[in-house]
Amino acid sequence: MRRRFGLILSILPVMLFPNSGSSASAEKDMVAPERLQMLIRETICAEAFATSSVKLQGTDLNDVLRSSTAARTIFYVSPDGEDSWSGLLPTASQPGGDGPFASIERARDAARDKGGPATIALGTGDYYLTQPIVFDARDAGLILTARCNETPVLHGGPRLPNWAQQSDGRWTAPLTLPPDAGVGDLFVDGIRQNRARFPNAPADGDPRKGWLFAAKCEPAIDMWEGNTRFCFHAGDLPELGDASGLVVDIVGGFQPGSQWGNDTLPVVSIDGTGRTVRTKGTSYFFTAEGSRYFLSGAKALLDAPGEWWHDRVVGRLHYIPIGQSFPSSVVVAGVLPTFLKLDGANGMVVSGLEIRDGAPEGSGKFYTDTRGFGAIRIEHADGVQILGNNIENVGVGIHVTESKNALIAGNVIADAAGNGIYVGTNYGTFGKSDGARILSNHIHDIGTVYLETAGVWFQAADNVRIADNLIENTAQFGITGGSLWGSNDAVYNAVIEHNVIRNANQRTADGGAIKMMGEQADSLKSTIRSNLVTGTGHLMNRADGTFWPPGYENTSEWPTPISWAIYTDGKASGLRIEGNSLSDNVAAIGINGGWSNLVTGNVIARGSGAAFRVDDSTGRGWHPPWAEPNRIENNVVSIDSSSRLAAYVYAPDHGPGYVQFSGNRYIGNLNDRSFRIEPRIMRFGEFGSLSDLQRAGADTGSVIAPE
């Protein structure tokens, strides 16, 4: 686990930003996530929980951590314990006749039998889980935590001993699983290995390598057929014979040619003559010529160091080691997508645990419930607190469904196949998860398998506060919220503030650092303020397999990479985007389809795309009676390239009144093509200078300041 003990917030010189409001507040005394995690562990470890929270004074948790004076029964658990013991002693008694329990389930059951306030205290060591541990209404108020100064580690599957080297240099170990279970991932000394695949994974981890690219089908197929089939070039695929167990990881989206997500689809058949791969498909996901993909899951693909394959029929796992030290390594088969399930366990606390090495389920696709799973999964449980845990190498880190007033703070979540944190609802029931607080977590390397994911994703959740988090290296979004299904999962009164988001959207063609959706088509009444966003990128290949260069933006072509630091989408309206510091991104701030949004007091520098990009496409034809223009005012924008746009507006349906600019301060390399406005309001066409824009009656009060 990579640990960082401080945040260094690099802000542009204050002299550039007069009157910019509370821009990305370096003045705020932000407690670094790992520092807060340490304070949480010191305050609420088993022996200290009921005493004092003095150490948390001055942090976001000062007024929310409960400090109970009620006597609690502590049940101890240790890998060296016995479930036949009482669980009331932290270590074994001298004669060895009593001591801690061996399993969390036994401690849970003892707490239920005892009744009253209880704590389950885990001691240092490794706990290898083979099924989720479920807590319910009988466990309301239970605390599951670490003993003070100890580190319990929960693994999402069995440790594999009894390895035997084969004559071909491969190693095998027995592993028999129930019929409905499978190995999701394999971990050697805590490092995820590669399921046998073709082409092999790049050794340097470059996301542009290790792909094949779909061919144009001849004869051409209907767009909807791209849901369940794609074509390949002659010579691309090896002879595989039986397709059973074979999976294709392929990039696509809502329409052929888009690359904003991926899916892992079981292969039904491969037609070598027609050069066609048929898959089970989904109801939402389309591929076409150029879609990049790789195959995995067949024994014939096991040919590179670090690859594995599980023979479910025989019950044996095959592995090719990377180094000579393998026989002494700790190997874990990740079989569990969910370690702890809190179903109706109101007020439960989970703190101070290390949770790692699970199965990667949890894709986040639209119109499905596969956004679920979660190493810690909370369902219909209000007031749950998830505090100071390390969660690594799992599918989804923390999943909250239809549960109010969750507090998720001081956790480190890393190397998640899907979302880092999800707060929301179940598709079809649409219960709410209001009042969640997501504070001072460090979330990094998110979307390692499923691209259409986020460090924090929330929907059907009003009055959410997401603050002081450090989010780094995400496949698509840093933070995304709002509705995908209209009023069923609408979001209101959200506050996203004082977060640091670095290197979002590293693996898709359409994403960004902070995004809000508004498919319900009314005012979200939400705020995005004082965040620092840097390094937002994109990844998109052309049909021939070459990639657009990093930072590329061309508003005149389609399909094309799209990347934003902060943006609204799907008619998201009534947002206040204020005082954010955005540097070294592609496009800075975008409004796509909504009304009555205010963009003010932001500081924008060193971008490669448009500073402001406004488009009416997702709201075309929609002009509600309450709509007011989007306003972009009192921002500071530094333009360091003559080809970069200060603003691009494409709103032919809504006309010039769709967006109003005023009082902005532009610095740097502006020229007579720095503003692009459609419908055309400037004298010489859609391109023009600030002066051209002002002569047309727009962007009044704005100035170009000397550098």
N, C-alpha and C positions, 0 to 999 in steps of 0.2 A: 504494500500500500504506500503510495507516495503521499508524503505529509508536508504541508506547508504551514508555517507558523506565523505568517503575517501577510498583509496585502500592501502592495506598493501601488498607489493610485497616481498615475502620471497624467497631469492635467496641463493643458496649454497655458501659457503665461496669462495671468489675470489681466494684464494690460490690454489683451486682445478682446476681453469680454465685458466691457462696461455695460451695465443695465441688463445683464443677462439672467437675472433672477438667481435662483439657487442652483446654478449649473453643477451637476454631478458632484455633489458636495464632498470635497476633500476635508471641509471643515467639520463634518460630522465624525464623531469619535466612533468609528465602526469597529466592532469587535470581530477579529478574524474568525472564520468558522472553526478552525482547529483549536484556537484559544478558548472559544466558547465551549467546544466539546470537552476540553480538559476541565473547565470549570464545572460543567454539568456532571461529569464523572466523579469529581471530587465531592460534589454536593449531594448527589442522589445515589451513590453507590449504597449497597445494602445496609451497611452499618451506620451510614451518616444521613440517610434520607430523612429521618424524622427529627433531625436536630435543627439545622439552620440553612438558609440560603443567602447568607451575608455575602458570599463571594460573587453572587450574581447581581448584586446591586449595581446599577448603572448600565446593565445590559437589557436587551429586549425582553428577557425572561424575568426581570425583577419582580413583576407584579402578577405573574401567571403560574409560577411553580407552586404547587401546594406544599405546605409545610405542616404536616399533620402531627398533632400531639397524641393522637390515639395510639394505644399500644398495638404493635403489630407482631404477629407470629412470623418468624423467619424460618422458612424451610430451605435448607442448603442442598445444593446439587454439585457433584464433582464426578469427573470421569473415573475416579478411584472409589466411588461410593457403591452402595448396594441398595436396591429398591426394597429389600426386606428390612432395612434399618429404619429408624424413626425420622431421619432427615432434620433433626433439631440440633445436630452438632455440625460445625463447619468442617471438622476433620474426624477421622476415625478415632475412637477411644483407644486407650492403651491396650486393653485386651482384644480389641477388634470386634467387639460385639455390637457396636452401635456407631453411627456416623451419618454422613450425608447420603442422600439418595443418589442413584446413578443416572436417572432420567428426569427430564422436565415434566413429562406426563405424570410420573408418580408424585412429584411435588405438587403439581396442579390438583390432582385428585385428593391429596392430603389437605390442601388448603380448602377445598370444597367441603370435605368432611368436617374440618375444624370449625369453619364458619368465622365470621368477623374479619377485620383487616389483616391482610397477609402479604408477605413478600417472598418471592422465590429468588434466592441468591445463588448465582452460578460462580463456581470457582474456576481458576485457570485450567485450561486444557482444551482438547478437541472433542467435539460432540458430533458424531456422524449420524445424520438423520436419514431415515429411509421413507418417512411419511410425514405430512404436515402435522404440526402440533396445533390443535384447535382449542380455542377458548370461546366461551359463550356467556350467556347472561349470568350464570352461576359464578363467573369470575370478575364481575363488576368491581372496579377499584383495586384489582390485584396489581402488584408491582413485580415485573420480571426484570431483574437487573443483575449487574455484576457485583461480586464482592469488591470491597475497596482495594485498590492497587492490584487487582487481578484481571486477567484477560481471557474470558471464555470465548471460544471460536466455534460457531455452528456451521457445519459443512452440509451442503445440500445433496448428499449421497454417501455411499459406502466408500471406505478406503479399500483399495485393491491390493491385496498381498499375493503371494504365490505366483510370481511371474516366472515364466520359463522362456529361455532364448531358443529360437528355432534355427534350423540349419541355414535359412536365407537371411539371418541377421535380425529378423523381426522378433518381437516378444509377445507372448500371449498370457492372459490370466483368465481364470473362470469368472463369469459374471452372468448369473441367471436372474431375470427380472420377471415380475408378473406380466401376463399377456398384454395388459393395457399400458405398460410402462416402457420407457426407452431411455437410452443415454442421450442427454441433450448436449453435453459438453464433457470433455476430459481435461483434468487439470493435473499438471506435474509440477510439484513444489509451488503450487499456487498460480501457475501460469497456464492460461487457456491454450490448448493444442488445437490443431485443425482436423475437422472431420475430413476423411479422404475425399479429395476433390480434383476436378480438372476444369481449367488449368490450375496448376498449383498456386498456392498463395504466395505473393511476392515476399522475399526474405526481408526486404527493407520496409514493408508495410505501406508502400506507395498505393493510394487508392485508385490510381490510374492504371495499375498493372493487375494482371491475373484475371482478365476478362476475355470472353468471346463476344462477338457482336452479331446480332440477328441479321439475317439476309432478307431481301425483299422476296416475298412469296410469288412464285410463278406457277399457275396463274394467280393473279391478285386475289386476296381474300377480303371479305367484308370486315369493316372495322370491328364489329362485335365478335367476330371469330378470333380477334386478337386477345380475347378473354381466356381462351383455352388452347391456343396453339401459336407457335412461331416457327419460322424457318431458319435453317442454318446453311452456311457456305460449305461447298464440297471440300472434304478433307478436314473440316474443323473438329469433328467428334471421333473419338476412338470407337472401336467395336466393343460394345458393352453387353450384348446378348440380352439377358433378362433385365427388365427395367424395374423390377420390384425393389423397393427401398430407395430408389433414386429420386433426388430432389433437385429442382432448379431454383437457384437464387437469381431473380431477374428484376431489372430496374424498369419501371414504367410509371403509369399514372392514370388519371381519369380519362385521358384521351391518348390515342397513339401519338408517339413523338414526345410526350411530356415525360419528364424524368424527376418527379418530385417524391417518389417513393420506391419501394421494392416489395417483393413478396417471395416466400419460400414455398414453392408449389410442388406437390408430389407429381412425378412424371407418370403418365398413363402408358405411353408408348413412344418409340422412336422409329420413324419410317426413313430408313437410309435411302431408299429409291426416290421418294418424294422430298427428302431432306426436311422433314417436319417433326417437331417435338410437340406432342399433345400432353396437356396438363389438366389437373382437376379444375383449375381456374377459380375465380371468385366472382361475386356479383359486381364488384367494383375493382377493376384493375385491367389495363389494356397495354399491350406491347405492339411493337411494329419494327420495321427495318431500323437497325442501329441500337435497339435495346441491348444493353450489355448484360451478360449473364455468366454464371459458371454452374457446373454440375457437382453434386456431392452425394455420398451415401452408398456407393457401390464398392465392393471388394476390389474390383479391377482398377479402381482409382487410387488404391493405397500404394504409393510409390515414392514418397518423399519423407525425409526426417521431420518429426513433429506431427505426422498424420496418424489417425486411428480409424478403426472400423469395428463395429460390434456385430457379431453373428448372433442374432436373437434366437435362431433355431437351435444352434448347438450350445449357446450360452457361453460364448468366449469372446473376449475383447482382444483385438490385434493392434499393435502399436509399433511404430518405427521411431526409436529414440533419437534425440538430437545429439547427445553427448555420451561419453563413456561412463558417466557417473550414474546412469539411470538406475541400476539395481538398488541403490541406496535412496532413491527418491520416494517422496510421499505422493501417491497417485490417488486421485479422487474421481469417481464417476458422478458427474452432475446429473441427477435424475429428478430433482424437485424444483419446480418453478416457484412454489410457495413453501416457506419454512414455518412461518407463524401465521395462523389465521385467527383473527379476532372477529367473531360473528356474534354481535349483540353484547360484547363485553364492554359496556359503558365505563368510561373513566379509567380504563386500564393504562398502565405505563410500561413501556419497553425501553430500557436504557442500558448503555454501556456494553453492548454486545458487539462482537464481530460476526458478521453473517456473510458467507462466501461460498463460491463453488457450486452454483446451482444450474438448473436447466434454463435455456434461453427463451422460453415462450413469452409472448407479449408483444405483438406487432404494432398495434395501434391503428389498424385499418379503419376506414370509414364504414359506417353501417354494419358494424359487427361488435361483438363484445370481446374481441381478442386484445383489446387494450388492457385486459385484466391480468390475472395471475398476480405477481408481486411477491418478492421475498417476504415482506411483511404485508399482509392483505387485511384490510379493515372493512367490514361490511356491517351496516346497520348498528354501528357502535359509536355513540356520541361521547365527546370529551376525551378521546384517546390522546395520549401524549407519546410521541416517538422521539427520543432524546439521546443525543450523544452516541449513536451507533456508527460502526463502520460496516458498510454494505458494498461488497465487491464481487465481480464476476457472477452476476445473476441475470435474470431476464428483465424484470421491472423491479426497481429498488423498493419503493413504497407505493402501495395502491390503496386509495380511500374511495369507497363506494357508498353513497347514500348514508353518510355519517356526518353529523354536524360538529362544529367546534373542535376539529382536530388541530393539534399543535405538533408540528414537525420541525425540530430545531436542533442545530449543532451536530447534525449527522454528516458523515463523509460517504458519498455514494459514487462509485467509480466502476467503469467497464461494464455498463449495463447493456444488454442486447437490445432492450427497448427503452421505455421512458425511465428517467431517474425517479421522479415523483409524479404520480397521477392522482388528482382529486376530482371526483365527478360522480358518474351515474352508470347504471346498467342500461344498455340499449334495450328498449321495449318497456321498461318500468319507469325510468326517468325520475327516480327520487333524487332529492337535492342533497348537497354536501356543503351547506352554508357555514360561514364563519371560520373557515380554515385559516391558520397562520403558519406560514412556511418561512422560517427565519434562520439566517446565519448558517446555512448548510453549504458544504463544499461539494459540488456536483461536477464530475468531469469524465470525459471519454464515454459519451452517451450515444446510443444507437449503433453499437458495434456490429449488430446483425440486421436490425430493422431500421431503415433510414427515416421513415416518416414518424419521428419521435421527438421528444424534447427533454431538456433537463427538468423542467416543471411543466406539466400539461394540466389545465383545469377546465371544467365545464359543468353546467348545472350547479354552480356554486356561487352564491351571492356573498358580498361582504368578506371577500378573501383578501388577505394581506400577504404579499410576497416581498420580503425585505432583507437586505444585507446578505444575500447569498452570493457566493462566488461560483460561477458556472463557466466551464471551459471545455472546448473541444467536443462539440455536438455535431451529429450527422446532419440535423436540419435546424431545429429551433433551440434557443436557450430557454425562453419562457413563451408559452402560447396558451391562450385562453379564449373562452367564448363558445358560441353555439355552432354545432355542425348540423343539428336537426331542427332548427327553428326555435319556437318558444319552449319546446320540451327540455332543452338543455341550455337555456339562456343564462347569461351572467350579468349581474348588476353590481355597482358599487365596489369594484375591485380596485385595489391599490397595489401598484408594482413600483417599488422605490428602493433607491440606494443599493441596487444590485450591481455587481461587476460581471460582465459577460464577455468572454474572450473566445474568438475562433468558433463562432456558430456557423451552421450551414456549410460544413466542410465536405459533404458528400451528396448533395442534391442540387438540382437545377432551379429550384424555386423554394426559397425559405429565408430565414433571417434570425436575428437575435431575439426580438420581442415582437409578438404578433397577437392581435386581438381580432376575433371573428364576431359577426353580428347577424347571423342568418334570421334571427327573429325580427329584424328590421324596425327597431325602435332605439331609444337612447340607452346606452350602456351606463352612463353616469359614472365613468371610471377614470382613473388617473394613472399615467405612466410618468414618473418624475425622478429626477436626480439619479439616473442610472448612468454607468459608464460602460460603453460598448466599443470594442475594438476587434479588428481582424475578421469580421463577418465575410465569408467567401461563398464559393459555389463550385460545383463539379458537374459538368455536362459534356457528353461526347457527341460528335456528329455521326451520321449514318456510316461513315467509312471507318469509324473507330478512333479517329483523332479527337482530341479534347480542345475546347475553348481555353484560351490562356487564363490564368488566375486574374480576377478583378475585371474581367471583360464585361462591358455593357454596351449594347447597341439597341436603342429604342426603335430602330427602323426595321428590325428583322424579327421573324418568328418561324420556328421556335428559337428561343435564345435563353441563355442563363439569366435568371432574375435573383437578386439578392438585396436584402434590406437590413439596416440596423434596427429600425422600428417601423412597423407598418400595421395598418388596419386592412381588413379584408371582409368580403361577404356582407356588405352593407353595415359594417360596424360604424356606429354614429355616437355622438355625444361623449367623445373621449377628450381628455386634456393631456397633451404630451408636452411636458414642461421641464426645463432645466436639466436636460440630459446632455452628456458630453459624448460625442460620437466621432471617432477618428479611425482612419485606416480601414474603413469598410468599403463596400461598393456603393449602392445607393444608401442615403442616410435615412430619410423619413418618407414614407409613402402612405397615401390615402387611396384606397381602392373601393369605390362604390358607395361610401357612406356620406352623411351630411353632418353639419353642426360640430365638427371636430376643431379643436383649437390646438395649434402648434406654436408654442411661445417660449422664448428664453433658452432655447437650445444652442449648443455650441457644436459646430460641424467643421471638421478639418480632414485633409489628406484622404479624401475619398476618390475612387476611380469612376464612380457613376454620378447620377444626378443627386444634388443635395436634397431636393424636394421632388417627388414624383407623384402626381395626382391623376387618377384614372377613374372614369365612371363605369367601366365595363361590367363589374359584378352587380351594379345597381342601375343598369341601363333601363330607362323607361320608368324608373321608380323615383317619384318626387312627392314625398308625404307632405301633408299640409303644415306640419310643424317644422319642416326643414329650413335651416338657415345655412348660409354659405360656410364652407370650411375656411378657417382663417389661419394664415401663416404669418406671424408677426413677431417683431422684436427678437429675432434670432441672429446669431453671428455665424457667418459662413465664410470659410477660407477656401478659395479656389486656386489650386496649384498647377493646373494644366489648362492650356488654351482650348482643349477639346472637351473639357468637362462641362456639363450643364449645371447651372445654378438651380434651374427649375425646369421640369418638363410636365406639362399639363395636357392630357388627352381626354377631353370631355365634350365631344361633338353633340351628344344628346342633351346635356344639361346647360351648355352655353357658358359664357364668360362669368356668370354669377355663381358658378359652382365653387370657385375658390377665390379668396381675396388675400393679396399680399400687402403688408404694410409694415413700415418701421424696421425693416431688416437691415443689417450691416454686412455688406459684402467686402471681402478682402482678397486681393490677389489678382489672378490672371483672367479677368473678365474681358469679353470682346463683344462683337456684334452678332454672335451666335450662342451666347450664354443662356438665353431663355428660349424655350420652344413651347409655344402655346397653340393648341388646337381645340376649339375653333379659333381661327385666325382673327386676332384683334389688332395686330401691329401692321403698320403701313406696308411693309415690304414682304409680308408672308408670315409663316408660323415661327420663323427664327428672328431673333432680334437682340438688342442690348437692353440694359436697364433703362436707358433713356427712351428707347423705342417703346418699352412697356409703359413707362410713365406718361409718355405723350398720348398713349391710348387710354389713359385714365386708370391704370393699374399700378400696384406696388408703390403707392404714394408714401412719402416720408422715408423711404429706404435710401441708403447712400452707399457709395463705394468709398471705403475708407483707405487711406494710404497704408502701405505695408510698414 
